Amino acid sequence: MRTIAVILMAASLPLAASKTEPTKDEIAQIIDKFAAKEAEFAKARESYTYRQTIRIQEFEAGGQARGRFDLVSDIIFSAEGKRTERIVRAPSPTLVLVSLSPEDEQDLRSVQPFVLTTKDLPKYQVDYIGKEKLDEIDCYVFAVKPKKLEPGQRYFQGQVWVDDQDLQIVKSYGRATGLLKKGNDQRFPKFETWREQVDGKFWFPVLTKADDTLMFDSGAVGLKMQVKYEDYKQFRSTTTITFGDAVDTPPTNTPPAPKPPKP
């Protein structure tokens, strides 16, 4: 299994000198190919169950802890095969400095575990930055930002690291953005999301973290957020569903990589 280590999120090492920078045409081909792979992954993920654990903590400007929000839920399938969410634990939130808006909820669902598919690619400007090595994974790095903000839509703006072999996003860093109603004092934290390879083929989100200071009109609020995605299992039914190519057996020469440390 190939994984990204959280403790090395800031580390980047040059690739071997024999690997030259891709040409403009090659970059365009890489973007198209990784968007197609992301589309495959997005479709395949719909057939997986998993547990999602959310924790949000707020802090006063001086660093004093105030309220928090916790939610543990299982993404499962009903007996009829319908995808649904089952709440496992949801203590009463004690947030007093911030509140979760519909935009925040949308960001948790779709922006923080960012997936850039072929369908969504025309919405974004994607610029090649260069090559970096994350842990033992050689990556292409791209800057991503929305071309146009449409009402009611949420977008990712930041950077993504794409595995140069699997051509899938293995890490993203940035923040959610979108149009807000005039006078709406909302701020959104910068976050990092790491993925891990599951079933030897697709890279699934495993951890999102944010530690940011949000500058509201009323003053600064510290915010820490952690979202864990665990225990991915493919849903099995009497009907066989195939997404893309058959899952490949991981190559035996894949270099071992440490798992993200426990938060």
Secondary structure as UniProt FT lines:
FT   HELIX           6..8
FT   TURN            9..10
FT   TURN            17..18
FT   HELIX           24..45
FT   TURN            46..47
FT   STRAND          48..59
FT   TURN            61..62
FT   STRAND          65..77
FT   TURN            79..80
FT   STRAND          83..89
FT   HELIX           102..106
FT   HELIX           107..111
FT   TURN            112..113
FT   TURN            118..120
FT   HELIX           121..123
FT   STRAND          124..134
FT   TURN            135..136
FT   STRAND          137..146
FT   TURN            151..152
FT   STRAND          155..163
FT   TURN            164..166
FT   STRAND          169..177
FT   TURN            182..183
FT   STRAND          191..198
FT   TURN            199..201
FT   STRAND          202..216
FT   TURN            217..218
FT   STRAND          219..234
FT   TURN            252..253
//
